[in-house]
Amino acid sequence: MRGGGTSLDALGENGGGAVRNWQCATTTVATMRVLVTGAGSGVGRATASLLASRGHEVIATARDPSRLDDIDVAAKLALDVTDAASIESVRGEIGFVDALVNNAAISYHGPIEQVAVENVLQMFETNVIGPVRMIQAFVPAMRSRQRGVVVNISSVAGHIAQPLSGYYAATKHALEAISEALYVELAHFGVRVVVVEPGFIAPGMKDQAPANGLGAYTELDAQLGEVARKMQGGARPGPDLVANAVADAIENDTGPLRRRVGDDANLILSARSALGDEDFEKAMRAAVGLSW
């Protein structure tokens, strides 16, 4: 056992623990073994905690396992989704999982012309290749067992690229594409794929600051910052809203591939579907007061 927490013996030798049942309203739900990446904060932490409170055997993971110390889950493990050896170590320790929640992600803030290629690669390694590595490590056992669910945490950014967050949006667009293909590939084997698409959640992901400032884009950054401050002052939902969507998706065998989370996500993505590029841009500029 690494990173503290309950011994993996509680999950059964090599991940082969018995299935238990628990009551949810009028429905009996089988206890599932769920691995959550990026569980040290935000959506990952809220999801791990909620699933554990619903009776599931949760393996909470983070690059820094000390951030998991105060989460009450079955197991807490160090995991770096950009490191194949780290993933293989965890897979070897826990065996199979019934559900995989790919949540770990990072973001670097800045204009397309300026964000260092090294940072772009870091985002793709964490936000895209990381989930791919996890899928390739844990899905084969799901396929063999003819059951399981993969939940990929995307974003409104999976459909819409906000200025100064273009590379982050690109990673989420990629995750959406991978998820859509995987959905069809795995359905044949009884394995479900779900994409969760939150809107603006408080606290939001902490963007890494640009190394050399924003230069010519300072005014744009100020305008976007003002939009963010206005949203934070309103009824901005917290990560528990996303956690509930993830838990419900895991426990319910039916439902669509994509699950929007938050009124703003519904509004923005509905507008994106209904409007052409020019009309959508005009609508968004008017909604947020962007004069750039």
C-alpha positions in Angstrom: 0.0 0.0 0.0 1.4 3.4 -1.0 0.2 6.8 0.0 -1.6 5.9 3.2 -5.3 4.9 3.4 -7.1 1.6 3.8 -5.1 -1.6 2.9 -5.9 -3.0 -0.5 -6.6 -6.3 1.3 -10.0 -4.8 1.8 -10.5 -5.0 -2.0 -9.6 -8.7 -2.2 -6.4 -10.4 -3.3 -5.3 -8.8 -6.6 -8.5 -6.8 -6.9 -10.8 -9.8 -6.7 -13.0 -8.7 -3.8 -16.6 -9.8 -3.6 -19.4 -7.6 -4.9 -21.7 -6.1 -2.3 -25.1 -4.4 -2.8 -26.4 -1.2 -1.3 -29.8 0.4 -1.4 -30.4 3.7 -3.4 -34.0 4.8 -3.0 -35.9 1.8 -4.5 -33.0 0.5 -6.6 -30.3 -2.0 -5.5 -26.9 -1.0 -6.8 -24.0 -3.3 -6.9 -20.9 -2.0 -5.2 -18.3 -1.2 -7.8 -14.5 -0.8 -7.6 -13.9 2.7 -9.0 -10.5 4.3 -9.8 -10.5 8.1 -9.9 -7.5 10.0 -11.2 -6.7 13.5 -10.0 -8.5 13.0 -6.8 -6.4 15.4 -4.8 -8.7 18.4 -5.4 -11.7 19.8 -7.1 -13.9 17.5 -9.1 -11.7 14.4 -8.5 -11.8 14.8 -4.8 -15.6 15.4 -4.7 -16.2 12.4 -7.0 -14.0 10.1 -4.9 -15.7 11.2 -1.7 -19.2 10.9 -3.1 -18.7 7.5 -4.6 -17.3 6.2 -1.3 -20.2 7.7 0.6 -22.5 5.7 -1.7 -20.8 2.5 -0.7 -18.4 2.0 -3.6 -14.8 0.8 -3.2 -12.9 3.8 -4.4 -9.3 3.9 -5.3 -8.4 7.6 -5.1 -5.2 8.6 -6.9 -3.0 11.6 -7.3 0.6 12.4 -8.2 1.1 13.7 -4.7 -0.7 11.1 -2.4 -0.4 13.4 0.6 -3.2 15.4 -0.9 -5.5 12.3 -0.4 -4.8 12.0 3.4 -8.2 13.3 4.5 -10.4 11.4 2.0 -12.3 8.4 3.4 -11.9 5.8 0.6 -10.9 2.2 0.3 -7.4 3.0 -1.1 -5.1 6.0 -1.8 -2.4 5.5 -4.3 0.3 7.7 -6.0 -0.3 7.8 -9.7 1.1 9.9 -12.5 -1.0 9.4 -15.6 1.9 10.6 -17.8 4.2 7.8 -16.5 3.5 4.3 -18.0 5.5 2.6 -15.2 3.4 4.4 -12.6 0.2 3.2 -14.2 1.4 -0.3 -14.6 2.4 -0.3 -10.9 -1.1 0.7 -9.9 -2.7 -1.8 -12.3 -0.6 -4.6 -10.9 -1.5 -3.6 -7.3 -5.3 -3.4 -7.7 -6.1 -5.7 -10.6 -9.4 -4.9 -12.3 -11.7 -2.0 -11.8 -15.4 -1.8 -12.6 -15.3 1.9 -13.4 -12.5 4.3 -14.4 -12.9 8.0 -14.0 -10.3 9.9 -16.0 -10.3 13.3 -14.3 -6.6 14.4 -14.0 -5.9 17.5 -16.2 -3.7 20.6 -16.3 -4.0 23.9 -18.1 -1.5 26.6 -19.2 -3.0 30.0 -19.8 -1.9 32.2 -22.8 -2.3 33.0 -26.5 -1.7 30.4 -29.1 1.4 32.1 -30.4 3.0 32.3 -27.0 2.4 29.2 -24.9 5.7 27.3 -24.9 5.6 24.1 -26.9 6.9 22.2 -23.9 3.8 23.3 -21.9 1.5 22.3 -24.8 3.1 18.9 -24.8 2.5 18.7 -21.0 -1.2 19.4 -21.4 -1.6 16.8 -24.1 0.4 14.2 -22.1 -1.8 14.7 -19.1 -5.2 15.5 -20.6 -5.2 13.2 -23.6 -2.4 10.6 -23.5 -3.0 10.1 -19.8 -6.6 8.9 -20.2 -5.4 6.8 -23.2 -2.8 5.1 -21.1 -5.4 4.5 -18.3 -7.9 3.1 -20.9 -5.3 0.8 -22.4 -4.3 -0.4 -18.9 -7.8 -1.1 -17.5 -10.2 -1.6 -20.4 -9.0 -5.0 -21.5 -10.1 -6.6 -18.2 -13.5 -4.8 -18.6 -13.9 -6.2 -22.1 -13.0 -9.7 -20.9 -15.5 -9.5 -18.1 -18.1 -8.0 -20.4 -18.9 -5.1 -18.1 -17.5 -1.8 -16.9 -17.7 1.9 -17.5 -15.2 4.5 -18.5 -16.0 8.1 -17.5 -14.0 10.8 -19.2 -14.2 14.3 -17.7 -14.4 16.8 -20.5 -15.7 20.3 -20.5 -17.7 22.9 -22.4 -14.2 23.5 -23.8 -14.5 20.1 -25.5 -16.7 21.9 -28.0 -15.8 25.6 -27.7 -12.4 27.2 -27.5 -12.1 30.2 -25.3 -9.4 32.8 -26.1 -6.2 32.3 -24.1 -7.3 28.7 -23.4 -7.0 27.3 -26.9 -4.6 24.5 -26.1 -6.6 23.3 -23.1 -9.7 23.3 -25.4 -7.7 21.3 -28.0 -7.0 18.6 -25.4 -10.7 18.4 -24.5 -11.7 18.3 -28.2 -9.3 15.4 -28.6 -10.7 13.6 -25.5 -14.2 14.0 -26.9 -13.2 12.4 -30.2 -11.4 9.5 -28.5 -14.5 9.0 -26.2 -16.9 9.0 -29.2 -14.9 6.2 -31.0 -14.4 4.3 -27.8 -18.2 4.4 -27.1 -18.9 2.4 -30.2 -15.9 0.1 -29.9 -16.7 -1.0 -26.4 -20.5 -1.1 -26.5 -20.2 -4.5 -28.4 -18.5 -5.9 -25.3 -20.9 -4.5 -22.7 -18.6 -1.7 -21.6 -20.0 1.8 -21.4 -18.3 5.1 -22.1 -19.6 8.4 -20.7 -18.3 11.9 -21.3 -19.1 14.4 -18.6 -19.1 18.1 -19.8 -19.2 20.6 -17.0 -19.6 24.3 -17.5 -17.9 26.8 -15.1 -17.3 25.2 -11.7 -16.1 26.9 -8.6 -13.3 26.7 -7.8 -12.2 26.3 -11.4 -9.0 24.6 -12.6 -6.0 26.7 -11.6 -4.3 27.8 -14.9 -0.5 27.8 -14.9 0.7 31.3 -15.5 2.5 32.2 -18.8 6.3 32.3 -18.4 6.8 35.7 -20.1 3.5 37.5 -19.4 0.8 38.2 -21.9 2.3 41.2 -23.7 0.0 42.3 -26.5 -2.8 40.2 -25.0 -3.0 41.9 -21.6 -6.2 43.8 -22.4 -7.9 40.6 -23.6 -6.8 38.8 -20.4 -8.2 41.6 -18.3 -11.6 41.4 -20.1 -11.8 37.7 -19.6 -10.7 38.0 -16.0 -13.6 40.4 -15.4 -16.0 37.9 -16.9 -14.6 35.2 -14.5 -15.0 37.5 -11.5 -18.6 38.3 -12.4 -19.3 34.5 -12.7 -17.6 33.8 -9.4 -19.8 36.4 -7.7 -22.9 34.7 -8.9 -24.4 31.2 -8.3 -21.5 29.3 -9.7 -21.9 25.6 -8.9 -19.3 23.6 -7.1 -17.6 20.3 -7.9 -20.3 18.3 -6.1 -22.6 18.9 -9.1 -20.1 17.2 -11.3 -19.5 14.4 -8.8 -23.2 13.6 -8.7 -23.3 13.4 -12.5 -20.4 11.1 -12.5 -21.8 8.8 -9.8 -25.2 8.7 -11.5 -23.6 7.8 -14.8 -21.6 5.0 -13.2 -24.6 3.5 -11.4 -27.2 3.8 -14.2 -26.7 1.4 -17.1 -28.7 3.7 -19.5 -28.1 7.2 -20.7 -26.4 9.1 -23.5 -22.7 9.3 -24.3 -22.5 12.9 -23.3 -23.7 14.4 -20.0 -23.8 18.2 -19.7 -23.4 19.5 -16.2 -24.7 22.9 -15.2 -27.2 25.4 -16.6 -24.4 27.3 -18.3 -23.2 24.2 -20.1 -26.7 23.5 -21.4 -27.1 27.1 -22.6 -23.7 27.4 -24.2 -23.7 24.0 -25.9 -27.3 24.4 -27.1 -26.4 27.7 -28.6 -23.2 26.2 -30.2 -25.4 23.5 -31.8 -28.1 25.9 -33.1 -26.0 28.8 -34.4 -23.4 29.2 -37.1 -19.9 30.3 -36.2 -20.5 34.0 -36.8 -23.8 34.2 -34.9 -22.4 32.1 -32.1 -19.4 34.4 -31.7 -21.7 37.5 -31.7 -23.9 35.9 -29.1 -21.0 35.0 -26.8 -19.4 38.5 -27.2 -22.7 40.1 -26.2 -23.3 37.7 -23.3 -19.9 38.3 -21.7 -19.3 41.9 -22.8 -16.1 41.1 -24.8 -15.0 44.1 -26.9 -11.6 42.6 -28.0 
